[in-house]
C-alpha cells in the first residue's frame, strides 16, 4: 500500500464539515472510504474536495490505480491501497462504487460494526434532504429503455421550462448536483440495479420501471435478486407519489404500489396505451409523433409521458418529442453500403434488447453480430425468439462459448471470429447476402472494450475503414 502516512491517524484531523450541512443530520463522518475508484466515486471525491478541501479519503481499489490518480491523492494528503482489506473498517463511512457488490464479505462486516455503506446516489439524496435543497426526483430503472426514457423525460421537462439535473447511471453522477448553489426544479435519475440494491432512504416522487428481463445474474446471484433490486425504486414512496409501470411485463403486472399507479402497456386496460396510431392517456387520444419508431420506442414514449404527465400536459409533451432523436449506439443507422444498412446497437447488453433490435428490422435479411462478456443470462430464450428473423450470425468474444451450442441446436448459420478485422474480412465476403448488418452484442463489452461507447465507436470506425469508398 502506498501512502503518505504510516497509519490512518490522518483521518482524525478535524474537518469543517459544517460546510457540508452535516450539522443538520446524523452524518458526523471524519473518515470516508471510497470502495472502488471508477467514474462515480472519482466524481464524488472531486465534488467533496471542492466543497471541503480538509476532508481526507481512503481509496480502496481492487485493481491498479493509474499513476496520475495516485499523484492527485498524494497531493491532497489522501491514502489508497490496491486491494480491499480490513483497513476499510477504520472508516466511518464507505461509499461503494455501483459495481461493488454490497454483499461482499468485507462490507457485511462493516455493516455489523455499524459503519454506513452506500453509493454516492444515496449519500447525495441525504445531503440534499438535510440541506433543504432537494428537487423533485424522477427516477427511471428497467432492463432496457431506461436511457432513452430518461432522455425523453429530460427533453420534455427542458422544453417546458423547468430547471433540471440529469444524471446518476447516465451522464453525470448524482453528486455533481452538489456543485450547484441553488435548487433545481427536478432531478431526473437513471438508476441501475447496482445503485438500487441497498438503498435505505432514497425517495422518488416519480418512479418508473420500463421493464424487467433477465440480466446481471452474475452480480445479483439469481434472477429473483435482480428483480428485488429493481423493485426497490418503489420502496420509499408515499401515496402522493407516482409509480409508472409497464404492466405488459409479467414481473410488474401484479406489483403493489404505495404511490399512485400509472400503468402503461399495449393493452387498452392501462391508463396509458397505444391504439393504432394514437396514444391514449387516461381516455384522451393523441397522435403519436412520426419520429417515434419501433415497438421498443413506443414503450419508452409511454413511460416518459407517464413520468411527466403530472407536470406537463401530454399534448405539449408529445409536441416537444416530435424533435426527439435517439442517442448514439442505440439502433444507430450510420452507413449505407450499396443498400445494405449498417446499424450500431452497441448499447444492447442483454438478450431482450437484442430481440427488440432484431424485431425492428423483421422481414429484411439480417446479419446479426453478437459480442462480449455474458452476465449469467440464459441465451436460449433470445435465440428461440430471433431464429426465424435472422439470416446469419457472427459471434465474437466470450459470448461465443456460451451461445454457439444454442445456435447449433436451432440450426442457425453462424461463424465465430476473433476480432473486428476478422469480422470485417468475413463480412465482406458475404455482404451481398444481407439487407441489414446489425451490431447488437447482447452482452457487456468488458472482455475486449472499455465500455459500450468504446465498442460502438470502434465498430463504426472499422466498418468505415473496410467499406467506405467502395460503395
Secondary structure, 3 states (H helix, E strand, C coil): CCCCCCCHHHHHCCCCHHHHCHHHCCCCCCCEEEECCCHHHHHHHHHHHHHCCCCCEEEECCCCCCHHHHHHHHHCCCEEECCCCHHHHHCCEEEECCCCCCCCHHHHHHHHCCCEEECHHHHHHHHHHHHCCCCEEEEEECCCCHHHHHHHHHHHHHHCCCCEEEEECCCECHHHHHHCCCCCCEEEEECCHHHHCCCCCCCCCEEEECCCCCCCHHHHCCHHHHHHHHHHHHCCCCCCCEEEEECCCCCCCCCCCCCEEEEEECCCCCCEEEECCEEEECCEEEECCCCCCCHHHHHHHHHHHHHHCCCCCHHHHHHHHHHCCCCCCCCEEEEEECCEEEEECCCCCCHHHHHHHHHHCCCCCEEEEEECECCCCCCHHHHHHHCCCCCEEEEECCHHHHHHHHHHHCCCCEEEECCHHHHHHHHHHHHHHCCEEEECCCCECCCCCCCHHHHHHHHHHHHHHHHCCCC
